[in-house]
Each structure stands twice: as C-alpha cells, then as structure tokens.
Amino acid sequence: MDEVSKLFKKFDIDGDGAITVDELQQVVHEIGLAATPADAALMVAQVDRNLDGKIEWDEFQTMMANANMGHATKLSKVVQKNKDAFLTVQHGEANSQHSWSSEEMMAFTEVVNSRLGDEPKLNAYLPVANIEGSTALFEACADGVILCRLINLVDPDAVDDRAVNYTKLSKFKMIENANLAINAAKDIGCRVTNIGAHDVLDARPHLILGLLWQIIRLLLTQKISLREIPEMARLLEGDETLVQLLALPPERILVRWVNYHLKNAGSSRRIKALGKELSDSIVYDTVMHQIYGSQQLNRINESEKNLEKRATGVLNNAETVGITPFIKARDIASGNAKLNLAFTAQLFNDCHGLAPLDEEEIAELAELDLDDAGDTREARTFKLWLNSLNLIDRESGDLIQVNDLFRELCNGLPILHIMEHIEPASVPWRKVVTMPKK
C-alpha cells in the first residue's frame, strides 16, 4: 500500500471510501491541530469536484498529485506538513476500533428485511434482529449470502445463484461467497478497495456498513434515469443539454428534483445537499404536499421546536401515501446525509410529480441512446467500472459518466483520465488536444 493510500485510510474513519467533514475534523484534532467545522468544510470543498460534500479516493489522489506539482489546496498543505503525524493516528488498523453508525445499521437492517424477506432461501437468516447497537446485521452478512442476494436486486445477472453456497458452510465456502459478493459489487459500480473476503467473514461493522450503503444507494437510485423517467428532462437548468443531465450523479438530480417542487410550490427555500438542510422537515413537508396534494396529508407544525416531532409528522405522511420509510425521525432531525438521500429517493421513486414532456422534448429525448441492453457483459462491466471511478473532466470540471462505451471513448479523453487516475501525473496534459480547432 503506498503512502497516499495509507493517508486516505487514516481520514476515512468509517471505511466507506469517502472522507466527510466530520471525519476530517476529527482526524485533524487527533494530531493536535485546531480546525473548526467551517475550516474542515472549506478543506473538503476545495477538493470535492463532484459536489457530493465528501472527498473520495480519486479526489484525494488527484489533490496529492497536484500538490506535488505545486498546486496545493489548504488540505494538501496540512497533510504534507503533518504527514508523519497523520500516519501514526491509531483510530483504525491498530486497535480495530472503527466507529460505525447505529442509526445507519438499523436503517440498512430494515432494507434487508423488507427487500429480501420473501426469499425462501433466506428463511434461516431473516428477519435480522433490529435492535440499537446490535451486531446482528454484520453477523448475518458474514457468510456473503445476504450480500449476494442484495446485489442481485440491483442487477439480477451480477451473481450466478448457482455459484452461491447456501448450506454446509465451511470457512472456505463462506470465503467463496464473500469473494463472489465483492467482485459482483465491483461489477455494479461499488468501490471495494478497502474490503476483502476476510473482512466480511470477520463481520467488521464499518466495512460491511460501507459496502451495504453502496449497494442500497444503487438499489434506491437505479430508476433515477431518463430511460426510466423521461419527465426528468424537466430538471434541466439554463442551456444545459440532456446529455449533461445524464452525467449528473443521483444525489445532484434529487437535489434538483426537490428544488423543482419547492419552486412550483411557491417556496423561497432551496437546498444544496440532502442533509442538514432537511433537518427542520419543512422542505419535506412542502415537497410532499406539492406532489401528493394537501387533502390526504397533515401539515407539520412549524412552530414545534422539537425537530424529531416534526420529522415524525413527515414519516406519518409517508405511511399515509403508502411508503414504508426505513429511516427514523431522529435521522431526519440529525441531518444524516445517507439516510436523507435514501428517504428522498423513496419519495422520488413513489411519485416524482414531474410535468409530462411536450412533443419537442420527446423528439430530443428520442435521439439519445438511453438503453444499454445491446451492450455485451464485458462492455457493461467496463462501463460500470469507469463510472464508479467518479473521474472529473479537467477541461469542464464535470463528472465523466459514460453511457455508450465505444462512442464516448472514441476521442481518447476518458482513457487519458483513467490513466491519470491509475498513475497520477502520468499524462502530459499540455500535449493533449481536448477540442478540435475546426
């Protein structure tokens, strides 16, 4: 493992493949430096190219490579100056005391129980006990079976069920299952650089939670696409094209969707991310009344100072319209980014409320190739892997998301970005022609 990778793991406390503002602030404090939440947020913002509020591995790697070439950010300066101190931080590997969220564990347990509960092959596993602080979920996932079945909800072809060991599970067979799950997770676009079969077998909470979240995120957001919902064209901004909209990550699209309904409801509120800005429940209340109508829903009491009581009203309204939330009121009130993303995706999947397209928009949409059904399995695997890297176009600053592997790689630029991701500073960008002269 190289030094940059070791440094990244020191900051990525929960092992989910991304550094949050809270994690950054905690690690900086652990070496004795002062950093306010605003300081930590600024350091993250300077590196966060895809605007998801976190620093992912490729962004951290690019930051360190740029620093070596003289283009330093506030964080890279701190890391380079205190590198030895950061490498000695012992919140992780040495004592195995990684932190993990009990709230997320309970929410993910609800997803596993509800989505897999009807599968006869899993009768011996489900339902998983859902008690605060329990490790039952991690123990249930330790032999790889639940992970394989959950991944197949995202892509039914990801794991060949005939290869999964269900009975007489020796340690060798459990490792086989874990490897099947990890490789399949990689194929559908998950980052699995920090997790191996023995981590699953050892039921390491922070690593299993990180992997579960990536799978659940894909499960909840897989229908957020123009192919599934053409009305998403309503979320275009300015002179943006449909191709550019397609390239946005689901989080960005959901933020736009929320703001679209806030605007149509006459609200002055707008959000930038799915987290703290939702904690007062007012945004949820406004959007839900806009898409479902006010007749069947109760308005929350905005004068109520207890945010959990407000959030309880939101979740009660969700159950009224037939949604079974797997998050709790405290998750909304605390502004948990992952769980608020999950709940927002549930609302979107149930009723997007977007206005139908006109004939011109339908014609423009018809010109796009939105269906990858003709891809070979190999091409699809490469495409999912490429998109999972979250590469940022150096020229435009946009996230590189490939829909047609052969057509969109023909100019060579995505391949150069992949090379730069694998080996920083390996591409002589001054010699690269990004746009033709004529």
Phi, psi and omega in degrees: 000128182281171187296321180296319178296319178297319179296317179301316181295330177295324180277328182278078189298317184271001174069022183268008176089010181211149180256119179270170177300317180297318180296317180299313180298319181297314182291321177298319177295325184295336177262009173091012178265152178269135177207117177283164175305324179293321177299313181296319180297321178294318180298320178292315184299326181291341184251336187285093185282329182265007171059038176260008175082010182221164174253114179267170187305314183294325178291320178295317180298316178295320179302314182291323178294318178295323179297322179292340179261009175096006181249081188267147170256175180300319181291315182297327176296317179295318182294314182294323181288329186240028186305313183297322180293317179297322182291343179264358179299132187243044176271359187233266193299322189290321184244001176056028181257051176295141178279153174211156187267119176295325179297316179292321178302316181292321179294317181292326176298320177298319179297312181301313182296319184282321184277333184248359188298337183267003182274116182303326181294345183254015181301328181285346184257326192246152359283148175283133179302130183245080183239136182304129179084356182287151175255015184301323181297316183292321179292324179292331181273352192295333180266004173085349185295309181298320179299317179298315182293323180293319178298323180289345171289329177284313180219106183302341181263002186293319180236126174286113186300336179292340181270350182277131177273119182255332185234162179048057189278099171283170178300321180297316181292325178293322177295321175302313179300315181298319178294321175302313182295316183294316179294321178292322177299319177297319181296326182271001173112008178278153174266124184233029184293336185256011187223138177232177183301321182290333175295320177294313181299326179278000179054048181286113190304310187294327180284319178293320177299317180298318179290317179301318181297317180298320179293315181295321178300315178296321181298319183280337186250003185293338179268001178276078182209156179294330179295319180281320185227086181302332181297349176299343175302338177297343184270004177299145179238136177057228181263022179298146179261165177296326178297319178293322177297320179301330185280349182287143175290158183305324180301317181293321180294320179294323176298316178299319181298315178299312181295326176301314181284329175297316179297314181292337178276357180082014180276148176271353181287143171217149180242157178250340181206164181264082182198245185301329182291348179260357190293337180273358176070356183293320179297313178302314183299316181296313182295317182294321176292329179291318186271333182256344185090157187271348187293321185263356183247151175263139175286140175285157179272103183290345177276350178291122184279338180280108185294330179292325177293321175299313182297326177300321177297322178296315182291326175297320177296322178298317179294328179298323182269006174098009177267136175256097182292140175255008173255167182247166182303322181296331180291322175292312185296328181277348179075028179300117187295316182296313186286330174289325172300315181298316181291320178297320177295323176300316179297314181300314182295330182280318182201099183285334174065020181274143182292145178301156181278153173272176186297321180295318180292322178296320180295318179295320180294324182295338181282345181272145176270096185263357185245121180261022184298336182276355179295144169288161179300322180295315179297319181295321178298315179296320181296315179296320179296314181300314181293331180289343180286343182052050180288144180250126178295122184296330184280312186262339184080005181274157175289134178273112177233118186264129176256323177242104188304314187282318183289320187275347176262000188293337179272357174084345186296314177300325179295321177296321178294324176296315179300319180294325179294318181287319181228091182306141178069017181272344183258124177282084189298335179295336180268354183275129176269111184271332179225136178294150180288332180230000000 
